[in-house]
Amino acid sequence: MSTDAAKGPASYFPSIEKKYGQPIAHWKELIRNSPLTRHMELVAWLKAEHGLGHGHANALVKHTLDEGAK
């Protein structure tokens, strides 16, 4: 039996899309275009300005910043 379940931050993506009605690409674009650069600043901004829960905001920021670190 093979499981292709996402691991780490990406495991939150299906519930983020369902709960907030936007594709992950939308959130990543917001994060990339934000003048903020620090992880927790971005998390706080997503929570305050866009109504995301802490875990969802944290997962999106981590995944997006990790992509940029390549």
MMTF fields as JSON, N, C-alpha, C and O atoms, coordinates in Angstrom:
{
  "mmtfVersion": "1.0.0",
  "mmtfProducer": "UNKNOWN",
  "numBonds": 279,
  "numAtoms": 280,
  "numGroups": 70,
  "numChains": 1,
  "numModels": 1,
  "chainsPerModel": [1],
  "groupsPerChain": [70],
  "chainIdList": ["A"],
  "bondAtomList": [4, 2, 8, 6, 12, 10, 16, 14, 20, 18, 24, 22, 28, 26, 32, 30, 36, 34, 40, 38, 44, 42, 48, 46, 52, 50, 56, 54, 60, 58, 64, 62, 68, 66, 72, 70, 76, 74, 80, 78, 84, 82, 88, 86, 92, 90, 96, 94, 100, 98, 104, 102, 108, 106, 112, 110, 116, 114, 120, 118, 124, 122, 128, 126, 132, 130, 136, 134, 140, 138, 144, 142, 148, 146, 152, 150, 156, 154, 160, 158, 164, 162, 168, 166, 172, 170, 176, 174, 180, 178, 184, 182, 188, 186, 192, 190, 196, 194, 200, 198, 204, 202, 208, 206, 212, 210, 216, 214, 220, 218, 224, 222, 228, 226, 232, 230, 236, 234, 240, 238, 244, 242, 248, 246, 252, 250, 256, 254, 260, 258, 264, 262, 268, 266, 272, 270, 276, 274],
  "bondOrderList": [1, 1, 1, 1, 1, 1, 1, 1, 1, 1, 1, 1, 1, 1, 1, 1, 1, 1, 1, 1, 1, 1, 1, 1, 1, 1, 1, 1, 1, 1, 1, 1, 1, 1, 1, 1, 1, 1, 1, 1, 1, 1, 1, 1, 1, 1, 1, 1, 1, 1, 1, 1, 1, 1, 1, 1, 1, 1, 1, 1, 1, 1, 1, 1, 1, 1, 1, 1, 1],
  "groupList": [{"groupName": "MET", "atomNameList": ["N", "CA", "C", "O"], "elementList": ["N", "C", "C", "O"], "formalChargeList": [0, 0, 0, 0], "bondAtomList": [1, 0, 2, 1, 3, 2], "bondOrderList": [1, 1, 2], "singleLetterCode": "M", "chemCompType": "L-PEPTIDE LINKING"}, {"groupName": "SER", "atomNameList": ["N", "CA", "C", "O"], "elementList": ["N", "C", "C", "O"], "formalChargeList": [0, 0, 0, 0], "bondAtomList": [1, 0, 2, 1, 3, 2], "bondOrderList": [1, 1, 2], "singleLetterCode": "S", "chemCompType": "L-PEPTIDE LINKING"}, {"groupName": "THR", "atomNameList": ["N", "CA", "C", "O"], "elementList": ["N", "C", "C", "O"], "formalChargeList": [0, 0, 0, 0], "bondAtomList": [1, 0, 2, 1, 3, 2], "bondOrderList": [1, 1, 2], "singleLetterCode": "T", "chemCompType": "L-PEPTIDE LINKING"}, {"groupName": "ASP", "atomNameList": ["N", "CA", "C", "O"], "elementList": ["N", "C", "C", "O"], "formalChargeList": [0, 0, 0, 0], "bondAtomList": [1, 0, 2, 1, 3, 2], "bondOrderList": [1, 1, 2], "singleLetterCode": "D", "chemCompType": "L-PEPTIDE LINKING"}, {"groupName": "ALA", "atomNameList": ["N", "CA", "C", "O"], "elementList": ["N", "C", "C", "O"], "formalChargeList": [0, 0, 0, 0], "bondAtomList": [1, 0, 2, 1, 3, 2], "bondOrderList": [1, 1, 2], "singleLetterCode": "A", "chemCompType": "L-PEPTIDE LINKING"}, {"groupName": "LYS", "atomNameList": ["N", "CA", "C", "O"], "elementList": ["N", "C", "C", "O"], "formalChargeList": [0, 0, 0, 0], "bondAtomList": [1, 0, 2, 1, 3, 2], "bondOrderList": [1, 1, 2], "singleLetterCode": "K", "chemCompType": "L-PEPTIDE LINKING"}, {"groupName": "GLY", "atomNameList": ["N", "CA", "C", "O"], "elementList": ["N", "C", "C", "O"], "formalChargeList": [0, 0, 0, 0], "bondAtomList": [1, 0, 2, 1, 3, 2], "bondOrderList": [1, 1, 2], "singleLetterCode": "G", "chemCompType": "PEPTIDE LINKING"}, {"groupName": "PRO", "atomNameList": ["N", "CA", "C", "O"], "elementList": ["N", "C", "C", "O"], "formalChargeList": [0, 0, 0, 0], "bondAtomList": [1, 0, 2, 1, 3, 2], "bondOrderList": [1, 1, 2], "singleLetterCode": "P", "chemCompType": "L-PEPTIDE LINKING"}, {"groupName": "TYR", "atomNameList": ["N", "CA", "C", "O"], "elementList": ["N", "C", "C", "O"], "formalChargeList": [0, 0, 0, 0], "bondAtomList": [1, 0, 2, 1, 3, 2], "bondOrderList": [1, 1, 2], "singleLetterCode": "Y", "chemCompType": "L-PEPTIDE LINKING"}, {"groupName": "PHE", "atomNameList": ["N", "CA", "C", "O"], "elementList": ["N", "C", "C", "O"], "formalChargeList": [0, 0, 0, 0], "bondAtomList": [1, 0, 2, 1, 3, 2], "bondOrderList": [1, 1, 2], "singleLetterCode": "F", "chemCompType": "L-PEPTIDE LINKING"}, {"groupName": "ILE", "atomNameList": ["N", "CA", "C", "O"], "elementList": ["N", "C", "C", "O"], "formalChargeList": [0, 0, 0, 0], "bondAtomList": [1, 0, 2, 1, 3, 2], "bondOrderList": [1, 1, 2], "singleLetterCode": "I", "chemCompType": "L-PEPTIDE LINKING"}, {"groupName": "GLU", "atomNameList": ["N", "CA", "C", "O"], "elementList": ["N", "C", "C", "O"], "formalChargeList": [0, 0, 0, 0], "bondAtomList": [1, 0, 2, 1, 3, 2], "bondOrderList": [1, 1, 2], "singleLetterCode": "E", "chemCompType": "L-PEPTIDE LINKING"}, {"groupName": "GLN", "atomNameList": ["N", "CA", "C", "O"], "elementList": ["N", "C", "C", "O"], "formalChargeList": [0, 0, 0, 0], "bondAtomList": [1, 0, 2, 1, 3, 2], "bondOrderList": [1, 1, 2], "singleLetterCode": "Q", "chemCompType": "L-PEPTIDE LINKING"}, {"groupName": "HIS", "atomNameList": ["N", "CA", "C", "O"], "elementList": ["N", "C", "C", "O"], "formalChargeList": [0, 0, 0, 0], "bondAtomList": [1, 0, 2, 1, 3, 2], "bondOrderList": [1, 1, 2], "singleLetterCode": "H", "chemCompType": "L-PEPTIDE LINKING"}, {"groupName": "TRP", "atomNameList": ["N", "CA", "C", "O"], "elementList": ["N", "C", "C", "O"], "formalChargeList": [0, 0, 0, 0], "bondAtomList": [1, 0, 2, 1, 3, 2], "bondOrderList": [1, 1, 2], "singleLetterCode": "W", "chemCompType": "L-PEPTIDE LINKING"}, {"groupName": "LEU", "atomNameList": ["N", "CA", "C", "O"], "elementList": ["N", "C", "C", "O"], "formalChargeList": [0, 0, 0, 0], "bondAtomList": [1, 0, 2, 1, 3, 2], "bondOrderList": [1, 1, 2], "singleLetterCode": "L", "chemCompType": "L-PEPTIDE LINKING"}, {"groupName": "ARG", "atomNameList": ["N", "CA", "C", "O"], "elementList": ["N", "C", "C", "O"], "formalChargeList": [0, 0, 0, 0], "bondAtomList": [1, 0, 2, 1, 3, 2], "bondOrderList": [1, 1, 2], "singleLetterCode": "R", "chemCompType": "L-PEPTIDE LINKING"}, {"groupName": "ASN", "atomNameList": ["N", "CA", "C", "O"], "elementList": ["N", "C", "C", "O"], "formalChargeList": [0, 0, 0, 0], "bondAtomList": [1, 0, 2, 1, 3, 2], "bondOrderList": [1, 1, 2], "singleLetterCode": "N", "chemCompType": "L-PEPTIDE LINKING"}, {"groupName": "VAL", "atomNameList": ["N", "CA", "C", "O"], "elementList": ["N", "C", "C", "O"], "formalChargeList": [0, 0, 0, 0], "bondAtomList": [1, 0, 2, 1, 3, 2], "bondOrderList": [1, 1, 2], "singleLetterCode": "V", "chemCompType": "L-PEPTIDE LINKING"}],
  "groupTypeList": [0, 1, 2, 3, 4, 4, 5, 6, 7, 4, 1, 8, 9, 7, 1, 10, 11, 5, 5, 8, 6, 12, 7, 10, 4, 13, 14, 5, 11, 15, 10, 16, 17, 1, 7, 15, 2, 16, 13, 0, 11, 15, 18, 4, 14, 15, 5, 4, 11, 13, 6, 15, 6, 13, 6, 13, 4, 17, 4, 15, 18, 5, 13, 2, 15, 3, 11, 6, 4, 5],
  "groupIdList": [1, 2, 3, 4, 5, 6, 7, 8, 9, 10, 11, 12, 13, 14, 15, 16, 17, 18, 19, 20, 21, 22, 23, 24, 25, 26, 27, 28, 29, 30, 31, 32, 33, 34, 35, 36, 37, 38, 39, 40, 41, 42, 43, 44, 45, 46, 47, 48, 49, 50, 51, 52, 53, 54, 55, 56, 57, 58, 59, 60, 61, 62, 63, 64, 65, 66, 67, 68, 69, 70],
  "secStructList": [7, 7, 7, 7, 7, 7, 7, 4, 4, 4, 4, 4, 2, 2, 2, 2, 2, 2, 2, 2, 1, 1, 7, 2, 2, 2, 2, 2, 2, 2, 2, 2, 2, 1, 1, 7, 7, 1, 2, 2, 2, 2, 2, 2, 2, 2, 2, 2, 2, 2, 7, 7, 7, 2, 2, 2, 2, 2, 2, 2, 2, 2, 2, 2, 2, 2, 2, 2, 6, 7],
  "xCoordList": [0.84, 0.0, 0.885, 1.688, 0.734, 1.54, 0.764, -0.422, 1.444, 0.789, 1.558, 2.765, 0.855, 1.46, 1.058, 1.067, 0.708, 0.28, 1.422, 2.584, 1.067, 2.056, 2.594, 1.887, 3.836, 4.471, 4.804, 4.885, 4.995, 5.393, 4.336, 3.14, 4.786, 3.841, 2.811, 1.656, 3.222, 2.309, 1.121, 0.1, 1.237, 0.114, -1.089, -2.213, -0.861, -1.95, -2.67, -3.776, -2.069, -2.582, -4.024, -4.787, -4.44, -5.844, -6.839, -7.849, -6.553, -7.481, -7.421, -8.43, -6.273, -6.158, -7.01, -7.764, -6.891, -7.675, -9.171, -9.96, -9.552, -10.97, -11.507, -12.584, -10.77, -11.248, -11.292, -12.234, -10.282, -10.175, -10.563, -10.621, -10.831, -11.36, -10.4, -10.822, -9.123, -8.114, -7.082, -6.78, -6.54, -5.487, -4.204, -3.994, -3.37, -2.096, -1.267, -0.581, -1.32, -0.56, -0.93, -0.073, -2.194, -2.643, -1.91, -1.399, -1.861, -1.212, 0.286, 0.882, 0.901, 2.342, 2.687, 3.698, 1.851, 2.086, 1.981, 2.802, 0.972, 0.855, 2.103, 2.622, 2.579, 3.769, 4.984, 5.735, 5.183, 6.343, 6.3, 7.343, 5.094, 4.962, 4.888, 4.865, 4.852, 4.785, 6.128, 7.176, 6.107, 7.376, 8.014, 9.189, 7.241, 7.771, 8.651, 8.404, 9.674, 10.584, 10.796, 11.213, 10.519, 10.768, 9.579, 8.421, 9.897, 8.881, 7.705, 6.559, 7.975, 6.878, 6.135, 4.947, 6.811, 6.111, 5.088, 3.959, 5.486, 4.582, 3.416, 2.276, 3.692, 2.634, 1.628, 0.419, 2.122, 1.238, 0.412, -0.769, 1.022, 0.321, -0.791, -1.896, -0.516, -1.551, -2.712, -3.871, -2.403, -3.444, -4.276, -5.505, -3.608, -4.306, -5.042, -6.186, -4.399, -4.963, -5.842, -6.726, -5.598, -6.304, -7.097, -7.748, -7.051, -7.869, -7.456, -8.263, -6.215, -5.755, -5.468, -5.108, -5.635, -5.241, -3.722, -3.042, -3.2, -1.741, -1.068, -0.08, -1.6, -0.974, -0.971, 0.016, -2.066, -2.138, -1.18, -0.472, -1.159, -0.252, 1.199, 2.009, 1.52, 2.881, 3.306, 4.424, 2.431, 2.749, 2.99, 3.931, 2.149, 2.31, 3.615, 4.337, 3.916, 5.142, 6.369, 7.294, 6.384, 7.553, 7.776, 8.894, 6.728, 6.857, 7.34, 8.213, 6.78, 7.143, 8.581, 9.33, 8.974, 10.339, 11.351, 12.446, 11.006, 11.921, 12.149, 13.254, 11.121, 11.282, 12.267, 13.077, 12.185, 13.07, 14.495, 15.396, 14.715, 16.051, 16.91, 18.078, 16.341, 17.082, 18.205, 18.931],
  "yCoordList": [-1.185, 0.0, 1.249, 1.449, 2.068, 3.266, 4.477, 4.631, 5.33, 6.557, 7.736, 7.863, 8.587, 9.766, 11.016, 12.119, 10.847, 11.978, 12.983, 12.611, 14.256, 15.315, 15.312, 14.965, 15.699, 15.751, 17.203, 18.046, 17.491, 18.824, 19.869, 19.578, 21.103, 22.19, 21.893, 22.306, 21.182, 20.91, 20.053, 20.031, 19.351, 18.524, 19.379, 18.88, 20.644, 21.559, 22.107, 22.634, 21.994, 22.69, 22.356, 23.278, 21.097, 20.827, 21.525, 22.062, 21.514, 22.156, 23.678, 24.348, 24.229, 25.678, 26.102, 27.072, 25.378, 25.711, 25.591, 26.43, 24.553, 24.336, 25.419, 25.966, 25.724, 26.665, 28.104, 28.835, 28.52, 29.929, 30.209, 31.369, 29.163, 29.344, 29.903, 30.404, 29.821, 30.305, 29.208, 28.442, 29.128, 28.141, 28.519, 29.684, 27.549, 27.785, 28.822, 29.63, 28.811, 29.787, 31.224, 32.108, 31.456, 32.792, 33.232, 34.349, 32.357, 32.693, 32.867, 33.77, 31.999, 32.117, 33.43, 34.059, 33.837, 35.105, 36.271, 37.188, 36.244, 37.288, 37.352, 38.434, 36.2, 36.147, 36.686, 37.496, 36.245, 36.701, 38.2, 38.852, 38.753, 40.169, 41.077, 42.301, 40.495, 41.287, 41.963, 41.383, 43.188, 43.836, 43.182, 43.41, 42.375, 41.673, 40.517, 39.912, 40.216, 39.132, 38.11, 36.985, 38.479, 37.565, 36.627, 37.017, 35.394, 34.346, 34.766, 34.747, 35.138, 35.423, 36.708, 36.836, 37.655, 38.854, 38.466, 38.956, 37.593, 37.136, 36.336, 36.495, 35.485, 34.707, 35.657, 35.507, 36.624, 37.572, 38.366, 38.625, 38.748, 39.499, 38.677, 39.182, 37.419, 36.563, 36.375, 36.35, 36.246, 36.074, 37.346, 37.286, 38.493, 39.756, 40.277, 40.72, 40.225, 40.841, 39.901, 40.352, 38.601, 37.654, 36.602, 35.753, 36.65, 35.779, 34.32, 33.459, 34.033, 32.645, 32.253, 33.089, 30.969, 30.439, 30.341, 30.348, 30.25, 30.23, 29.075, 29.28, 27.873, 26.708, 26.819, 26.468, 27.303, 27.453, 28.538, 28.347, 29.671, 30.756, 30.304, 30.574, 29.62, 29.136, 28.168, 28.26, 27.254, 26.278, 26.964, 26.618, 27.929, 28.644, 29.431, 29.397, 30.133, 30.936, 30.036, 30.308, 28.977, 28.072, 27.493, 27.516, 26.979, 26.352, 27.37, 27.063, 28.565, 29.596, 30.07, 30.21, 30.316, 30.764, 29.673, 29.964, 28.427, 27.317, 27.207, 26.883, 27.472, 27.441, 28.508, 28.273, 29.676, 30.776, 30.582, 31.267, 29.655, 29.425, 28.522, 28.283, 28.025, 27.106, 27.798, 27.16],
  "zCoordList": [0.0, 0.0, 0.0, 0.911, -1.008, -1.143, -0.642, -0.933, 0.111, 0.556, -0.01, 0.196, -0.718, -1.303, -0.526, -1.073, 0.731, 1.542, 1.667, 1.83, 1.587, 1.733, 3.156, 4.102, 3.289, 4.587, 4.923, 4.029, 6.192, 6.616, 6.302, 6.32, 6.01, 5.777, 4.683, 4.789, 3.64, 2.522, 2.949, 2.262, 4.066, 4.524, 4.907, 4.968, 5.159, 5.498, 4.27, 4.394, 3.09, 1.909, 1.544, 1.255, 1.54, 1.189, 2.122, 1.667, 3.415, 4.348, 4.235, 4.459, 3.895, 3.697, 2.505, 2.589, 1.403, 0.21, 0.485, 0.049, 1.205, 1.5, 2.434, 2.199, 3.477, 4.498, 3.999, 4.306, 3.232, 2.857, 1.41, 1.002, 0.63, -0.715, -1.745, -2.787, -1.462, -2.41, -2.635, -1.72, -3.851, -4.095, -3.353, -3.016, -3.11, -2.415, -3.162, -2.535, -4.484, -5.281, -4.901, -4.91, -4.571, -4.154, -2.89, -2.82, -1.899, -0.627, -0.798, -0.21, -1.605, -1.837, -2.528, -2.213, -3.465, -4.156, -3.174, -3.214, -2.29, -1.272, -0.404, -0.131, 0.026, 0.883, 0.134, 0.677, -1.104, -1.885, -2.163, -2.214, -2.343, -2.667, -1.442, -1.576, -0.277, 0.947, 1.196, 0.911, 1.727, 2.088, 3.317, 3.606, 4.033, 5.207, 4.752, 3.709, 5.535, 5.16, 6.27, 5.996, 7.516, 8.618, 8.809, 8.657, 9.144, 9.261, 10.146, 9.699, 11.375, 12.306, 11.945, 12.244, 11.31, 10.832, 9.77, 9.777, 8.868, 7.809, 8.391, 7.954, 9.365, 10.013, 10.669, 10.487, 11.421, 12.108, 11.099, 11.331, 9.992, 8.945, 8.309, 8.111, 7.989, 7.407, 8.378, 7.966, 9.655, 10.66, 10.807, 10.827, 10.91, 11.162, 9.929, 10.031, 8.782, 7.584, 6.762, 6.033, 6.878, 6.015, 6.782, 6.172, 8.113, 8.928, 8.975, 9.326, 8.628, 8.689, 10.132, 10.96, 10.414, 11.708, 11.782, 10.756, 12.99, 13.175, 12.43, 11.726, 12.585, 11.941, 10.428, 9.781, 9.859, 8.408, 7.923, 6.935, 8.614, 8.231, 8.34, 7.454, 9.424, 9.643, 8.538, 8.03, 8.168, 7.122, 5.779, 5.064, 5.436, 4.17, 4.135, 3.139, 5.216, 5.262, 5.19, 4.424, 5.975, 5.966, 4.583, 4.069, 3.986, 2.67, 1.631, 0.82, 1.657, 0.687, 0.897, -0.071, 2.139, 2.397, 2.096, 1.614, 2.371, 2.053, 0.551, 0.115, -0.241, -1.704, -2.171, -3.069, -1.553, -1.932, -1.485, -1.968, -0.567, -0.025, -0.903, -0.595, -1.985, -2.835, -3.564, -4.327]
}
